[in-house]
Amino acid sequence: MRSVIAIYVENKYGVLTRVSGMFMRKGFNIDSLTVGETDDPAYSRITITLNGDKYAREQLINQLRKLYNVKQVKLLEPETSVERELMLIKVRNTPENRSEVLAAAEIYRAKVIDYTTDAMCVEVTGEPQKIKAFIEVMKPLGIIEMCRTGAVALQRGGTIMEKE
């Protein structure tokens, strides 16, 4: 079962190591991890996606809440949150595939951000399924290189994560 967990932490040295170490000790593989400073520079928000059963996930969340410097831990449910990723993907630019790459970029609402005679770099944002689908479309056209940010997610509506 895929889960998205948001963790509000003090923006201090070693906090990310303690948080990621908790996942290692519990035997979880982190599928994606994003970290960024919040509107208050004293705090950061960590967004982690992982796969695991419900019981183990709940145990992990309870252990995270006990970590020093962790202020809030929230499981983000798909029905009540929005999730996005960013991907940069470089594909071959040939006369044979150029129109296909440009058409796919338009359909997926992506942007060509770099264009040379031999390669195009495309920026794609959206839900993880959209990113995966775009990759599948690009595979036969010749992916040269790509990188993804991992998930960022927020609860819908006016609910905010509070500092405890």
C-alpha positions in Angstrom: 0.0 0.0 0.0 1.4 3.4 -1.1 1.5 6.1 1.6 2.5 9.8 1.6 3.7 11.1 5.0 4.3 14.8 5.7 6.7 15.5 8.6 7.1 19.0 10.1 10.5 19.3 11.7 12.9 21.9 13.2 15.3 23.1 10.5 18.4 21.8 12.3 21.5 19.8 11.6 21.0 16.0 11.7 17.2 16.0 11.7 16.9 14.4 8.2 19.4 11.7 9.2 17.4 10.8 12.3 14.1 10.7 10.3 15.5 8.6 7.4 17.3 6.4 9.9 14.0 5.6 11.5 12.8 4.2 8.1 16.0 2.1 7.8 15.6 0.6 11.3 11.9 -0.3 10.6 12.9 -1.9 7.2 11.1 0.5 5.0 12.4 1.6 1.6 11.7 5.3 0.9 10.3 5.6 -2.6 10.7 9.4 -2.7 11.8 12.1 -0.3 11.5 15.9 -0.6 12.6 18.4 1.9 12.2 22.2 2.0 12.1 25.1 4.3 8.6 26.3 5.2 7.3 29.9 5.4 9.1 30.0 8.8 12.9 29.4 8.2 13.1 27.7 11.6 11.1 24.7 10.3 11.3 22.3 7.3 8.7 20.0 5.8 9.7 16.5 4.7 7.4 14.6 2.4 8.1 10.9 2.1 6.4 8.3 -0.1 6.7 4.6 0.7 5.0 1.2 0.3 4.1 -1.0 3.2 1.2 -2.5 5.1 -1.1 -0.5 7.3 0.1 -1.9 10.7 3.8 -1.3 10.0 3.0 2.2 8.6 1.1 3.1 11.8 4.0 1.9 13.9 6.5 4.0 11.9 4.3 7.1 12.2 4.1 6.6 16.0 7.9 6.2 16.2 8.5 9.3 14.0 6.3 11.4 16.4 8.7 10.4 19.3 11.8 11.7 17.5 13.5 14.9 18.9 13.0 17.9 16.5 9.9 16.3 14.9 6.9 18.7 15.5 4.1 17.0 13.5 3.6 13.9 11.5 0.6 13.5 9.1 -0.5 10.7 6.9 -1.9 12.4 3.7 -4.8 10.5 2.3 -5.3 10.6 -1.5 -8.9 11.7 -1.2 -8.1 14.7 1.0 -4.8 15.9 -0.4 -3.1 17.1 -3.6 0.2 15.6 -4.7 2.6 16.6 -7.5 6.0 15.8 -8.9 8.4 17.6 -11.2 10.4 15.8 -13.8 13.0 16.9 -16.3 13.5 14.5 -19.1 16.0 14.8 -22.0 15.1 12.9 -25.2 16.7 12.5 -28.6 15.8 15.1 -31.1 15.7 13.6 -34.6 13.7 14.6 -37.6 11.8 11.2 -37.2 10.7 11.8 -33.6 10.6 15.6 -33.2 6.9 16.0 -33.9 6.0 13.1 -31.6 7.9 14.6 -28.7 6.3 18.1 -29.2 2.8 16.5 -29.6 3.3 14.5 -26.4 4.5 17.6 -24.5 1.4 19.5 -25.6 -0.9 16.7 -24.6 0.7 16.3 -21.2 0.9 20.1 -20.7 4.6 19.9 -20.5 7.2 22.5 -21.5 10.2 22.2 -23.7 12.8 24.1 -21.7 15.9 23.3 -23.8 16.2 22.5 -27.5 19.3 21.6 -29.5 19.7 19.8 -32.8 20.3 16.5 -31.0 18.2 16.7 -27.8 15.2 18.3 -26.2 14.7 18.8 -22.4 11.1 18.6 -21.3 9.6 19.8 -18.0 6.6 17.8 -16.8 4.6 18.4 -13.6 1.7 16.5 -12.2 0.5 13.5 -10.3 3.0 10.5 -10.2 0.8 8.5 -12.6 1.0 11.3 -15.2 4.8 11.4 -14.9 5.0 7.6 -15.3 2.8 7.7 -18.4 4.9 10.4 -20.0 8.0 8.3 -19.4 6.4 5.4 -21.1 5.5 7.6 -24.1 9.1 8.8 -24.3 10.9 5.4 -24.0 10.6 4.4 -27.7 11.6 7.9 -28.7 15.0 7.7 -26.9 15.4 8.9 -23.3 18.9 10.3 -22.8 18.6 11.3 -19.2 15.9 12.2 -16.6 15.4 13.2 -13.0 12.4 13.5 -10.8 11.8 15.5 -7.6 9.7 13.1 -5.7 6.3 13.9 -4.3 5.2 17.1 -2.7 1.8 17.1 -1.1 -0.6 19.2 0.9 -4.0 18.6 2.5 -6.9 20.1 0.6 -8.8 23.1 2.1 -7.8 25.4 5.0 -6.3 22.7 7.2 -2.6 23.3 8.1 0.0 21.3 9.9 0.6 22.9 13.2 3.8 23.1 15.2 3.2 21.0 18.4 
